[in-house]
Amino acid sequence: MMIYLFLFCKPRLQRTILLSVLVFYSLVLCAQSLDYERMNPHPRLLLTQGGEEAVKRSITSFPSLLKVHERILKESDEILIQQMAERVMEGKRLLGVSRLALKRIFYLSYAYRMTKEEKYAYRATQEMLSVSRFPDWNPSHFLDVGEMVLALSIGYDWLYEYLEPEIRSIVRDAIVEKGLDAAAPDEWFYRAVSNWNSVCNGGLLCGALAVFEDVPDKAKKIIEKCLLTNPKVLVAYGPDGGYPEGFHYWGYGTSFQVLLIAALESALGTDAGLSEYPGFLESARFMEFMTAPSGEYFNFSDAVNGVRCNMMMFWFAKKMGDLSLLWLENQYLEDPSVSFAEDRLLPCLLIFCAHQDLSNIQPPSCRFWHNGGKTPVFIYRGGWNSKKDSYLAVKGGSPLTSHAHMDAGSFIYEREGIRWGIDLGMQNYLSLESRGVNLWDQSQEGQRWEVFRLGNMAHNTLTINNKRHLVNSYAPISRIYKSEDRKGAEVNLTSVFADDMEKVVRIIYLNEEDDLIVKDELVTGEKEALVTWIMVTPAEAKIIGKNQIELAKDGHRMLLTVAAPDDVEMKLWSNAPLHVFDEPNPGSMRVGFETYLPANRKNLLKVTLNLIR
C-alpha cells in the first residue's frame, strides 16, 4: 500500500518522502555508531570551555547584545534576594515551577561563567538543591520533567568544577532518578509529532549528556532513544518549512529542538543528521513571515499576539549563513523594552551570536511565503521597511492538528499599518481547565469547540447551516497567485463542509491597489444552505447600505461590499462571551452577512474590502 501511494503521489512529495526515509535510516545508523569517546569535558552543553571569550567579544562589539548581557546580570542579581522555588502545582501542571527553575539556574550559571562572581554560582547551587529535593517533577505531565531536567543539566554541567562532590552527587542523582528514570520506554511523547517530542527529548538528552561519565549505559539508551524518536516531530516541518502548530508553538517546540541539536553538536561534535530533515531549517523563514508589518503575528491556532524577539532565529541564521533571517530580530534588540519568546533561554541568544557579524544585516529579498504540509499557509508581505506595508495571510489545514482551531479558510489582512481582519487567538488553558472544560477533546462533538475563540464562528471563514467545521477534514491550498494584480491563494474547503455542500472553494487575494478580494465558489446539494460569512475586526463598524459595511479605525476607513446572486442580510455581531468559561474579547467585533443558497446550484459570493480615500 505504501509503495502504491509513493508511486502515485506528486513528484515533489515523492522526493520529500524519499529524503525523509534516507535521513531516518541514516539516523538509525548514527545512533548505533555515535563515537562517545569524542565526548567533550565539562562544560559540554551549548557553551564549551573557553567559549566565554567569544561571547565577551561579541557583546563588546555590538551594543544591542551588551544590553541583553546586562539584562541577564540584572535579573540574576534580583534572583539572589528572591525566595527559592517551591513545588506548587497549577492545576495538573508543575510547568511554571520548572520554567522558573530553568530561568534562574540558566541565568545564574551564565552570570557566573561570564563574571566569575561566586554569588551567582552559590545561588544556582541552592536552586538546584531545592528542586532536587522535590519528591518528583510531575511525570504525569512530562513537559514539566523535560524543562526541569534541562535546568539541572545546565547547572550541573556549567558549574561542574565549582560544585562540591557531595552536591554533584545530589544533583546528578536527581537528574537520573527524577528525570531519566521517569521516562518509561513507551512514554507517549516518544510518539508525538508536536512540541512535546522536542521538549521532552531535548531535556532528557541534555540530562544524559550532562551525567554521561557516571551512568554511561543509561545515558546511551536515552541518547539513542532520542535519535530514534525525535525524527517523528521533524517530519512535521516538511515538506517545506511550515510548522503545523503555528508561530507560538514554533517558538516553544523549535527552541527545544534547537537546544537538542546544539547540545549534541557541542558535546559530541555532530547533530546526528537531525538538522537535515526536510523543512526544518526552512522553518526559520516561515517564522519570519509570521510577523506582519505591524509587528503583530499571524496568530492562528493556540497562539497569543504581541511583539517578541525569537532568540533561536540567531541559531538558524548562523547555521544557514543567512543574516537576512535576523532583519526583524535585530530591530527588536534595539528596543530596550522588548520581550523575548521563551525568555528563560535568553543566554542562548548570546551564545548563538558569537562569531556572527551583525553590523550589516539586509532585509529578505522575498515577499511571498507558501508551505504545504499539515497546515498549509500562504503569506504576502508588501515589503520589509514600513509598518504601512500590506499583509495578507491565508490558512488551510485541519482542526485535528495539535493546538488547531476551526479556522480553515481564514485570513489576516493589514493595510496602512492597521490589522483590519484579526484572529482572536488562544484562551489561557488553566482558565478553561479550572472550570471543567475538556479542552483537549478534538472530536466532532468535543467540548473544545464550545470555546468561543476556538470555533469557526469566531474566525474569518465560512459557516454552513450554523454547523461546526468537520474535524476530520483537510483544506489544502490548491493554488497560489504571485502577480501584481492578484497576490493570494485558493483554499479548497470542500471536505470542511462535506455534509452540507457539494463543493466549496475560497479564493483570497489582494488586487493591484492591495484591496482585499474574497471569492467563495459554492455548489449546493439536494438542500438549500445557509451561508454565514464572518470577519473579526478591531474596527468600529456600521451597516451603510444594502450590501455594504463601513469600517473605521485610527483615522482610516474601509468599505466592505458584497456581491451575491441572492439577497444577503448584512450583520454585525458582538464578541461577548457565550459561556461562563469564555474570556471577554474587548475592542473587537464580527462583521459579515448571511444568505440562503438554493439547492443544486453553483454560486459565487464576492466580498471586496477597499480603502476609502
Summary of the structure (lengths in Angstrom):
residues: 613
radius of gyration: 25.5
end to end distance: 58.5
largest distance: 80.7
contacts: 2127
relative contact order: 0.08
helix: 41%
strand: 20%
